Amino acid sequence: YDLKHGSHCLRLMRMCKEILSGQGVIVDRRGIDAEQLIAIKMHGVMKYDDLIAEVEMLNKQCDELYQTSTIPHEPPRKQLDELVIRMISQYTEKHG
């Protein structure tokens, strides 16, 4: 399997679980799982079947956490649309 993509998939699923668990977005993986992710990416230390099994387990956990998460399930589209319009207006006023 593509080692780089496998390590990214695992990292993203772990981060998803952290976010849905209320831990926030933890980008700096040092002290968490950075060494393992690098070892997967650089040396293939995790077998494909083991990686897929963990990703599937994390996916199931994320599905369960999503049901009880207080994170909004939809973005605030109206506010985002207004923000984009303001940004474009400010840019065109400044740059023509």
Disulfide bonds with the S-S distance in Angstrom:
none
